[in-house]
Amino acid sequence: MSLESNLNAALRNVRRTVLPNGLTVISEEMPHIRSVSAGVWIRTGSRHEAPEVNGISHFAEHMVFKGTTTRTAEMIARQVDSFGGNLDAFTAKECVCFNVKVLDEHLGNAMDVLTDLVLNPSFNDTDVKKERSVIMEEIKMDEDNPDYLVHEIFVQNFWKDHPLGRPILGTRDTVKKFGPALLFDYYKQRFQTGNMVVAAAGSLNHDEFLKLATEKFAHLPPGNSDFLDMAPKATAQISMRNKKSLEQVQLCIGVPSYSISHENRYASFVLNTLLGGGMSSRLFQNVREKQGLVYSIFSELNPYRDTGCLAVYAGTSKESAQKVVQSVLKEFRELKDAPVTSEELTRAKAQLKGSLMLSLESSMARMSNLARQEMYYDRFYGMNEITERIEAVTVEDVQKVAREFFIADQIAVTVLGNLSGLRLSRDQIDC
């Protein structure tokens, strides 16, 4: 870590240790609370899967809860409940996380369960068959959710022919092929010490937490998962998906944006907040409040290791769909053509800083923040430095980012719903 990073870490009681086998252990002491959150993070996710095993990271994440070589699924559930804990996991495009939150006095027991799940899954054939059916139902459930489905269609088209465009859950065809042998092979490749981060935050002592982590992980041999990440090329496609059963038309309008560690990322955070980050944003005020065209509309940044996407979501009627698209494009155009006012910039910065600080009030959020910084940056950023960098964003910085992002031939649009008679062509996409 750099000197600045070490100072930031000290301000937040953050300590980091790398074990001889390459495993990173990082923690933050929060003496004013009683909870502790701990997580085991794997640095690879669905984007690192071959097409024929798309969804296996998510499948394995589910399967660890079905039992280990020493605990059944029922024993896991009862043990965690017995000390009032919350055990969970999730799979993302670039990572998998297994985590637990407990009172500080139960950290040792919680780590015993958490590490058993991660290190000793049984992948029993009977359980694999049952979970295959469960995940098939999860896929169907998501397909029945129009908010989710429009985003999934958008992503598949935006990152066309790239792993980032594939669904995290996999497909019916891939999921039905998963068995114990494939899962054990996946574990052997991914769950290696150089590919893992063990993080914790809350009412703890780093040396004591390090001792727990060392007891559980020190026996593992050094190793790394060597996966080649190919940066994707965004596709500015217009996709119209007809689904007659839907009452609303769902819209996703997106452009390429910065990677997660890009030097201009703070200006993009401010731009996103101005555009669609809350009730005072331009999209909410101009499209919902002034025109009454939508109930829900917002923008979001989805940054990855080597690329990113800024996307606008809206739900509207078929009759208003084209007007909503044109209203969104108008906001893109105005952010490019005219500098934002100093008052609007100040408000967006305050909103962004406030939401960031509020988001870090829990031990789980702090633990996640530690792990993500470890995985994506070569140093630690404290809240003071982050807020200073947000405050340093100028009107000119925001306009520069808008001009980089909002280019007509880079804009992708996905429309989902009962589209009878609705047309949208490339010559209508202009900003």
C-alpha positions, 0 to 999 in steps of 0.5 A: 500500500502507498503512504496515503493508502496506509494513512487512510487505512489507519483512520478507519482502523483497517489492517491487512495481512497476507498469509505465506500461502497468498491469502489476503486477510483484511479487517476494520475495527468498529468499536462502537457496535456489537456486530461483526460481519465476515466474508470469504470473497472469490475474485472470479464470477460469471464472466470467467465461465466458459459458455458451456458452463455458464451459471456454474458459479451461481450453482456452486454458491447455492450448493455449499448451503446443502451440506459439507463433509461434516454438516448437513444443510439442517445442521448449518441452518440450526447452528447459525440460528442458535447464535442469532446469525445471518448466513448468506451468499451472492454471485456477481459478474466478477466475484462470489461472496459467502458471508455471515453477520453475528454478535461479536461473541459468536465470531469464532463459531460463525467463522467455523461454519462459514469456512466449512461451507467454503472449504468442504462442500459435499456436492452430493448428487441427490442435492445437486439434482434437487438444486438444479430444479430450484435454480430452474424455477429461479430462472423462470421467476426472473423471466416473469419479472419485467424489471429484471428481464429488460435489464437481462435482454439489454445486457445480453445485447450490449455485451454481445458475444462476451461473457459479461453479457451472459446471465449470472444464473446460466440458462436452462441448457447449461444448468441441467448439465451440472453435476458433482464432478463439474462442481468439484472441478470448478472449485479446484480451479477457483478456490485458491488462496491467491484468488481469495480475500477474507474480510471482516468488519465490526466489533473485532480485533484484527490479530484475533480475527487473523488467528481464526483465518489462519487456523482455517486457511493456512493449510491450503497450498499457494495458488492462483486462478489465471483467467484472461479477461478480454475487454468487451466491445459494446454493441449499440443495438436496438432490441424490441422484445414483444411480450403481450402479457405485460401492461407496461413497456419496459425501457433500457437505454445505455451507453459505455462508461468507465471501468471501476478504477478509472481516474475520471470515475468521480465525475461519472458518479456526479453525472449519474447522480445529476441525470437519474440518481434520485428524486431531484435528478433531471430524469425524475423531475422532467420525465415523471414530475413535469410530463407524468410519463412514468412511475419509475425512472432512474439511471445507474452505473455498472462498472467492471474491471475493464469497462462499464455501462451507464443505463437508464431504466423506465417503465411506461405505456406503449403510447408514451414509450417513444416520448420517454425515449426522446425525453431521455435523449434530450437529457443526454443532449443537454448535459453535453451541450450546456454546463450544469449550474453550480447550484445543481452540481453542489446539490448532486455532490452533497447527495452523492457524499451523503448516500456513500456515507450512509451506505457504510454505517453497517458492519456488512457494508464496511466488510464489503467495501474493504473486500471490493477495494482489495480486489479492484484497487492497488491501495485503500481509499478512505471516506475523507479522500473519496469525499474530497475527490467528489468535491473536486469535480467541476462543471467542466469535468461533468460536461467532459464526461457527458460528451464522452458518454452520450454519442448517438451511435454508442446508444443502445436501447431495449424495449420490452412489452406489448409492442404491437404497432410500436417502432423505434429506429436508429435515426430516432436515436440522436443526442 
